[in-house]
Amino acid sequence: MPRGPLAGRYPAVAAMVVFALVPYLALSAALGPITPIIAHELGMSLQAMEITSGMANAGYAVGTVLAVQFAQHLPQRRMLIIYGTLLVIGSVLTASAVDPAMFIVGHVLQGLCTSLLLIAAVPPLIIDYPTARLRETVVILNVCIFGAVALGPVVGGAQASSHGWRPLFWIIAGIAVAALVLSVLTFRYTPPANPGTPIDYLALALATLGCVSAFFGASRLLTHRFLDAATCGPLFGGLLLIILLFVHEYTAKNPLLCVRSLVSTLPVAGIVAAMCAAAASVSAISLTQTSLAHRMAPMNLGLLYLPEFGGAVVTAVVFSMVFRTRKLHYFVLAGLVFLCAGILVMNGAAPTTAPLTAVGSGLVGVGVGASVVPALFIAGFSLRSNNVQRVFAIIELVRAVAAFMIAPILLYVAAHVGSSADEGTRTALWVCFGLSVAGAVVAVALYALGGVRRPPAPSVDTWMSGEQPGWFSPPLLARITRNNRPQEPC
């Protein structure tokens, strides 16, 4: 395939990344108010819609691992075009669906292909351009990933107010087409990363079975009891398989993911912070949306979450100013504090009120924007830059599992705990608060137990060269184990 006319041009490649990621990430947050409309038109039950959404999220989680495996053995930019083509097919299927099968297949393809594109397209945008471009890249990543999610409720509310859903899905399909066109225009041959390495069939099987099973079990909570064998069996069985995936990758001689290299103080603290922030923020937004859905018009409800987008944008700009300094570590901690404050504000009244929700969503936007992507960089700087794809895959996998699986569980808590739905929602929001507090406390404790007295500033130029990590990460629990050996390279 010939080199594209826009190959190597940063603005075109950045636009391709934005168009590739925005459709599904925004759509996943926009589905709430339009789900009943879709279900009615296609003859699906709400439980079937919930399972469809769960399987699409499972596809997103599995795709993070598949993308890394494909990158080892297949030309990476050619695969990017294949992923983009499949995303277009999935988006057109959902937009033109006339029966449940078309919608289900299309939406699952959307979830799967978005994470394939994420892992394939984002790392080159980080490491294939001069260091001066990295400031723009971190803004794009934050706004693209969390800005799209933050705009989801607004977009979904606007579409629900018009009592339709297809226009939104056709717009999503159009954006996917734009991403595919830009993938072709920016094409340049990129060889496989490690064609001689064996295929990690066990990792692929554990990731696929674990995510599908766990998300299926969580999605059944809409209409089934938590302790039903058909619900808790897949849920906990899937979680066990995901844990076994990480154990396998830690002990494997030729691991697909850099788990062993990430088991040191800074990356573990960053991953814990990202997991807790993702789980708490997505759940808090879902809980307040559900609580207010029967009290407000969809458009008015959606507008309450517009401050979340503003918070994500402001945070992205600030992040671009601090990511090269030691303030990066404090920035993540500050993000978790803002997230705690946002959840407390949302939980300031029972039932949840519109003004508190609007203020809380802005604080949540600041909190999640300052914690998840910055935590990715804390983990990424701990390894050489040529491993950023694998690091990104690990963090997106755990983020997807934490965010998309915890939310259905807490929605179940809100509906079944206490004497009323409002009381249950308040209890579930306290759990969200506890998760965000746990992320901050555990991260700080890991730094202390690792002997990190003064957090380091990353050597970005050294990291971008691919020869060394951006900093030295002390061994995990070094002050307890008295272990001063550096982490093993991936």
FITI-757907 format. One line per 10 residues: their letters; for each residue y, x, z of C-alpha. Coordinates in nm, 3 decimals. Layout:
<fikes>
a	Y/X/Z; ...
</fikes>
This chain:
<fikes>
mprgplagry	0.000/0.000/0.000; 0.341/0.151/-0.099; 0.602/0.246/0.159; 0.841/-0.039/0.230; 1.208/-0.010/0.129; 1.319/-0.052/0.491; 1.058/0.178/0.645; 1.195/0.385/0.931; 1.520/0.189/0.956; 1.564/0.097/1.320
pavaamvvfa	1.757/-0.233/1.280; 1.492/-0.377/1.045; 1.202/-0.265/1.264; 1.374/-0.400/1.577; 1.433/-0.734/1.404; 1.066/-0.745/1.305; 0.964/-0.693/1.669; 1.198/-0.970/1.787; 1.073/-1.219/1.526; 0.712/-1.132/1.603
lvpylalsaa	0.739/-1.189/1.978; 0.985/-1.475/2.014; 0.781/-1.765/1.860; 0.491/-1.787/2.105; 0.678/-1.663/2.412; 0.947/-1.928/2.368; 0.695/-2.194/2.270; 0.474/-2.136/2.574; 0.773/-2.213/2.799; 0.890/-2.507/2.584
lgpitpiiah	0.566/-2.706/2.576; 0.608/-2.887/2.909; 0.839/-3.173/2.805; 0.687/-3.218/2.457; 0.321/-3.203/2.558; 0.289/-3.583/2.607; 0.447/-3.641/2.265; 0.204/-3.404/2.092; -0.093/-3.548/2.280; 0.000/-3.906/2.184
elgmslqame	0.049/-3.828/1.814; -0.269/-3.621/1.777; -0.488/-3.841/1.996; -0.547/-3.575/2.261; -0.566/-3.621/2.636; -0.332/-3.427/2.862; -0.636/-3.239/2.991; -0.724/-3.135/2.635; -0.366/-3.015/2.585; -0.385/-2.816/2.909
itsgmanagy	-0.709/-2.649/2.802; -0.558/-2.570/2.461; -0.262/-2.405/2.630; -0.500/-2.218/2.861; -0.705/-2.087/2.570; -0.390/-1.977/2.387; -0.284/-1.786/2.699; -0.634/-1.639/2.722; -0.598/-1.529/2.360; -0.270/-1.360/2.451
avgtvlavqf	-0.439/-1.171/2.737; -0.744/-1.069/2.531; -0.526/-0.958/2.241; -0.374/-0.680/2.452; -0.714/-0.510/2.474; -0.819/-0.587/2.117; -0.496/-0.436/1.982; -0.564/-0.104/2.154; -0.921/-0.093/2.021; -0.814/-0.176/1.666
aqhlpqrrml	-0.543/0.092/1.683; -0.804/0.360/1.760; -1.007/0.300/1.442; -0.791/0.120/1.186; -0.458/0.200/1.011; -0.208/0.059/1.255; 0.067/-0.063/1.024; -0.181/-0.235/0.794; -0.320/-0.415/1.095; 0.034/-0.518/1.185
iiygtllvig	0.059/-0.703/0.852; -0.278/-0.869/0.914; -0.166/-0.981/1.260; 0.156/-1.119/1.113; -0.034/-1.307/0.844; -0.262/-1.465/1.101; 0.041/-1.561/1.313; 0.191/-1.740/1.013; -0.138/-1.921/0.949; -0.162/-2.028/1.312
svltasavdp	0.200/-2.144/1.321; 0.162/-2.349/1.002; -0.160/-2.504/1.133; 0.009/-2.622/1.452; 0.321/-2.749/1.277; 0.121/-2.946/1.017; -0.163/-3.052/1.247; -0.308/-3.397/1.173; -0.592/-3.375/1.422; -0.673/-3.191/1.747
amfivghvlq	-0.884/-2.922/1.575; -0.594/-2.798/1.360; -0.359/-2.784/1.657; -0.607/-2.610/1.886; -0.707/-2.342/1.634; -0.346/-2.282/1.534; -0.211/-2.254/1.887; -0.488/-2.018/2.001; -0.414/-1.802/1.696; -0.049/-1.797/1.797
glctslllia	-0.132/-1.666/2.142; -0.382/-1.407/2.019; -0.165/-1.273/1.737; 0.149/-1.249/1.949; -0.013/-1.001/2.188; -0.172/-0.813/1.896; 0.175/-0.776/1.747; 0.325/-0.690/2.084; 0.091/-0.398/2.147; 0.100/-0.279/1.785
avppliidyp	0.474/-0.305/1.719; 0.656/-0.234/2.046; 0.528/0.119/2.132; 0.636/0.263/1.793; 0.980/0.112/1.848; 0.996/0.307/2.176; 0.863/0.647/2.071; 0.914/0.680/1.693; 1.293/0.697/1.706; 1.543/0.940/1.861
tarlretvvi	1.601/0.922/2.234; 1.948/0.778/2.174; 1.783/0.461/2.038; 1.588/0.405/2.359; 1.886/0.239/2.526; 1.893/-0.028/2.255; 1.515/-0.068/2.271; 1.508/-0.147/2.643; 1.769/-0.420/2.591; 1.567/-0.567/2.303
lnvcifgava	1.246/-0.566/2.507; 1.402/-0.738/2.807; 1.589/-1.002/2.608; 1.302/-1.051/2.363; 1.025/-1.098/2.619; 1.209/-1.273/2.903; 1.502/-1.416/2.713; 1.261/-1.606/2.488; 1.069/-1.737/2.788; 1.394/-1.833/2.963
lgpvvggaqa	1.516/-2.030/2.660; 1.186/-2.218/2.636; 1.274/-2.503/2.875; 1.610/-2.556/2.702; 1.450/-2.567/2.357; 1.167/-2.791/2.479; 1.411/-3.028/2.646; 1.623/-3.056/2.332; 1.317/-3.131/2.119; 1.180/-3.386/2.367
sshgwrplfw	1.515/-3.566/2.369; 1.469/-3.634/1.997; 1.118/-3.768/2.067; 0.953/-3.525/1.828; 0.781/-3.189/1.821; 0.717/-3.082/1.462; 1.070/-2.954/1.387; 1.034/-2.699/1.669; 0.694/-2.587/1.543; 0.822/-2.552/1.185
iiagiavaal	1.110/-2.338/1.311; 0.854/-2.123/1.492; 0.654/-2.095/1.170; 0.970/-1.990/0.982; 1.038/-1.715/1.237; 0.676/-1.596/1.201; 0.724/-1.578/0.822; 1.039/-1.369/0.874; 0.838/-1.131/1.097; 0.571/-1.096/0.828
vlsvltfryt	0.827/-1.026/0.555; 0.991/-0.759/0.770; 0.648/-0.608/0.844; 0.597/-0.560/0.470; 0.950/-0.431/0.409; 0.922/-0.176/0.693; 0.565/-0.070/0.609; 0.471/0.295/0.627; 0.121/0.431/0.654; 0.014/0.506/1.010
ppanpgtpid	-0.336/0.651/1.057; -0.579/0.539/1.327; -0.503/0.690/1.666; -0.854/0.821/1.750; -1.103/0.731/1.474; -1.379/0.945/1.625; -1.394/0.767/1.961; -1.672/0.513/2.024; -1.595/0.141/2.030; -1.583/0.018/2.388
ylalalatlg	-1.793/-0.294/2.341; -1.832/-0.349/2.715; -1.455/-0.350/2.771; -1.404/-0.596/2.486; -1.678/-0.824/2.619; -1.550/-0.815/2.978; -1.191/-0.881/2.868; -1.286/-1.169/2.639; -1.532/-1.344/2.867; -1.321/-1.283/3.177
cvsaffgasr	-0.993/-1.415/3.036; -1.147/-1.714/2.857; -1.346/-1.814/3.163; -1.062/-1.767/3.414; -0.804/-1.952/3.206; -1.048/-2.232/3.129; -1.117/-2.283/3.498; -0.746/-2.279/3.584; -0.661/-2.530/3.310; -0.919/-2.779/3.442
llthrfldaa	-0.722/-2.812/3.766; -0.504/-3.074/3.599; -0.773/-3.340/3.643; -1.047/-3.179/3.854; -1.081/-3.075/4.217; -1.040/-2.707/4.296; -1.384/-2.685/4.457; -1.568/-2.846/4.164; -1.832/-2.602/4.041; -1.715/-2.651/3.682
tcgplfggll	-1.365/-2.544/3.789; -1.395/-2.276/4.054; -1.705/-2.123/3.890; -1.530/-2.020/3.566; -1.209/-1.939/3.752; -1.356/-1.695/4.003; -1.626/-1.574/3.765; -1.359/-1.483/3.511; -1.153/-1.302/3.773; -1.461/-1.103/3.873
liillfvhey	-1.520/-1.001/3.511; -1.157/-0.886/3.479; -1.195/-0.677/3.794; -1.516/-0.530/3.651; -1.322/-0.445/3.334; -1.085/-0.224/3.533; -1.372/-0.068/3.730; -1.551/0.011/3.403; -1.238/0.162/3.250; -1.181/0.372/3.563
taknpllcvr	-1.532/0.518/3.556; -1.588/0.544/3.177; -1.603/0.888/3.009; -1.409/0.764/2.706; -1.199/0.477/2.841; -1.017/0.243/2.609; -0.741/0.188/2.866; -0.580/0.461/3.079; -0.679/0.310/3.412; -0.776/0.636/3.584
slvstlpvag	-0.450/0.805/3.481; -0.250/0.514/3.620; -0.410/0.534/3.965; -0.126/0.724/4.129; 0.170/0.618/4.340; 0.445/0.529/4.093; 0.248/0.339/3.826; 0.042/0.141/4.080; 0.360/0.039/4.263; 0.518/-0.061/3.932
ivaamcaaaa	0.219/-0.267/3.822; 0.202/-0.446/4.159; 0.572/-0.530/4.132; 0.529/-0.659/3.776; 0.228/-0.875/3.867; 0.393/-1.036/4.167; 0.722/-1.095/3.984; 0.549/-1.254/3.685; 0.330/-1.480/3.898; 0.615/-1.591/4.127
svsaisltqt	0.874/-1.652/3.854; 0.659/-1.846/3.607; 0.514/-2.057/3.887; 0.854/-2.133/4.043; 0.997/-2.249/3.709; 0.689/-2.464/3.637; 0.698/-2.621/3.984; 1.065/-2.719/3.970; 1.030/-2.849/3.614; 0.739/-3.070/3.717
slahrmapmn	0.920/-3.191/4.028; 1.234/-3.293/3.836; 1.069/-3.418/3.517; 1.057/-3.782/3.627; 1.410/-3.775/3.771; 1.608/-3.634/3.476; 1.631/-3.664/3.098; 1.450/-3.377/2.921; 1.768/-3.225/2.776; 1.951/-3.231/3.108
lgllylpefg	1.650/-3.077/3.279; 1.622/-2.804/3.018; 1.987/-2.707/3.060; 1.924/-2.635/3.429; 1.727/-2.327/3.318; 1.993/-2.190/3.084; 2.128/-1.964/3.365; 1.787/-1.794/3.364; 1.857/-1.673/3.010; 2.200/-1.552/3.114
gavvtavvfs	2.048/-1.364/3.404; 1.793/-1.199/3.174; 2.068/-1.085/2.934; 2.287/-0.940/3.210; 1.988/-0.762/3.360; 1.890/-0.614/3.023; 2.236/-0.460/2.984; 2.231/-0.314/3.335; 1.878/-0.182/3.281; 1.995/0.011/2.975
mvfrtrklhy	2.242/0.193/3.200; 2.001/0.292/3.477; 1.661/0.351/3.313; 1.726/0.727/3.274; 1.822/0.774/3.639; 1.651/0.754/3.975; 1.824/0.418/4.018; 1.543/0.272/3.807; 1.321/0.250/4.117; 1.589/0.074/4.323
fvlaglvflc	1.661/-0.153/4.026; 1.305/-0.292/4.038; 1.333/-0.344/4.413; 1.665/-0.522/4.367; 1.502/-0.744/4.105; 1.236/-0.854/4.353; 1.508/-0.928/4.610; 1.694/-1.145/4.357; 1.369/-1.320/4.273; 1.310/-1.396/4.642
agilvmngaa	1.664/-1.531/4.669; 1.621/-1.750/4.361; 1.303/-1.907/4.491; 1.463/-1.968/4.832; 1.756/-2.143/4.665; 1.523/-2.360/4.456; 1.334/-2.447/4.771; 1.651/-2.528/4.963; 1.595/-2.904/4.952; 1.304/-3.144/4.924
pttapltavg	1.295/-3.290/4.668; 1.438/-3.008/4.459; 1.793/-3.081/4.342; 1.954/-3.006/4.006; 2.236/-2.779/4.139; 1.998/-2.569/4.346; 1.759/-2.541/4.052; 2.038/-2.420/3.821; 2.158/-2.154/4.067; 1.801/-2.055/4.152
sglvgvgvga	1.703/-2.020/3.785; 1.991/-1.777/3.729; 1.877/-1.564/4.023; 1.517/-1.580/3.899; 1.634/-1.465/3.554; 1.802/-1.163/3.709; 1.500/-1.096/3.929; 1.229/-1.109/3.665; 1.441/-0.920/3.411; 1.496/-0.640/3.663
svvpalfiag	1.134/-0.613/3.768; 0.874/-0.656/3.492; 0.996/-0.445/3.197; 1.148/-0.183/3.431; 0.810/-0.164/3.606; 0.654/-0.100/3.265; 0.877/0.204/3.227; 0.792/0.328/3.577; 0.426/0.321/3.475; 0.495/0.456/3.126
fslrsnnvqr	0.700/0.755/3.244; 0.403/0.858/3.459; 0.194/0.934/3.148; 0.270/1.106/2.821; 0.458/0.888/2.574; 0.170/0.887/2.325; -0.020/0.673/2.576; 0.251/0.407/2.609; 0.049/0.164/2.395; -0.239/0.170/2.644
vfaiielvra	-0.004/0.145/2.942; 0.173/-0.149/2.783; -0.164/-0.317/2.719; -0.268/-0.286/3.084; 0.060/-0.423/3.217; 0.070/-0.712/2.970; -0.291/-0.799/3.053; -0.231/-0.814/3.428; 0.106/-0.987/3.374; -0.055/-1.255/3.158
vaafmiapil	-0.337/-1.312/3.406; -0.094/-1.329/3.699; 0.165/-1.551/3.529; -0.045/-1.794/3.328; -0.330/-1.838/3.575; -0.143/-1.858/3.906; 0.094/-2.130/3.781; -0.179/-2.396/3.724; -0.323/-2.319/4.068; 0.014/-2.368/4.238
lyvaahvgss	0.078/-2.686/4.039; -0.253/-2.810/4.182; -0.132/-2.716/4.531; 0.192/-2.907/4.472; 0.003/-3.219/4.367; -0.263/-3.218/4.640; -0.123/-3.048/4.951; 0.085/-3.244/5.198; 0.172/-3.611/5.224; 0.378/-3.620/4.903
adegtrtalw	0.438/-3.431/4.580; 0.775/-3.309/4.712; 0.612/-3.164/5.022; 0.340/-3.004/4.810; 0.601/-2.853/4.577; 0.782/-2.704/4.873; 0.458/-2.549/4.999; 0.382/-2.404/4.655; 0.733/-2.260/4.630; 0.680/-2.088/4.965
vcfglsvaga	0.371/-1.928/4.811; 0.589/-1.808/4.522; 0.833/-1.662/4.774; 0.545/-1.492/4.952; 0.425/-1.338/4.624; 0.768/-1.193/4.547; 0.805/-1.057/4.901; 0.456/-0.907/4.879; 0.548/-0.731/4.554; 0.849/-0.566/4.719
vvavalyalg	0.675/-0.477/5.046; 0.361/-0.336/4.884; 0.561/-0.131/4.632; 0.781/0.021/4.903; 0.475/0.090/5.121; 0.300/0.266/4.831; 0.604/0.490/4.778; 0.608/0.576/5.149; 0.232/0.640/5.169; 0.251/0.848/4.853
gvrrppapsv	0.510/1.075/5.013; 0.794/0.973/4.780; 1.099/1.050/4.990; 1.346/1.051/4.702; 1.241/0.867/4.387; 1.258/1.095/4.081; 1.472/1.054/3.774; 1.267/1.060/3.452; 1.298/1.349/3.210; 1.325/1.119/2.909
dtwmsgeqpg	1.358/1.395/2.646; 1.044/1.567/2.775; 0.860/1.235/2.785; 0.966/1.144/2.431; 0.825/1.475/2.304; 0.478/1.355/2.404; 0.388/1.687/2.567; 0.431/1.589/2.934; 0.492/1.283/3.151; 0.849/1.192/3.234
wfsppllari	0.790/1.281/3.600; 0.522/1.377/3.846; 0.365/1.080/4.021; 0.214/1.170/4.360; -0.151/1.079/4.418; -0.210/0.733/4.558; -0.191/0.726/4.940; -0.131/1.103/4.941; 0.002/1.107/5.299; -0.322/0.953/5.424
trnnrpqepc	-0.573/1.134/5.204; -0.385/1.468/5.203; -0.449/1.479/4.830; -0.189/1.672/4.629; -0.376/1.696/4.299; -0.185/1.558/3.997; -0.323/1.255/3.819; -0.572/1.312/3.541; -0.441/1.292/3.184; -0.565/1.008/2.965
</fikes>
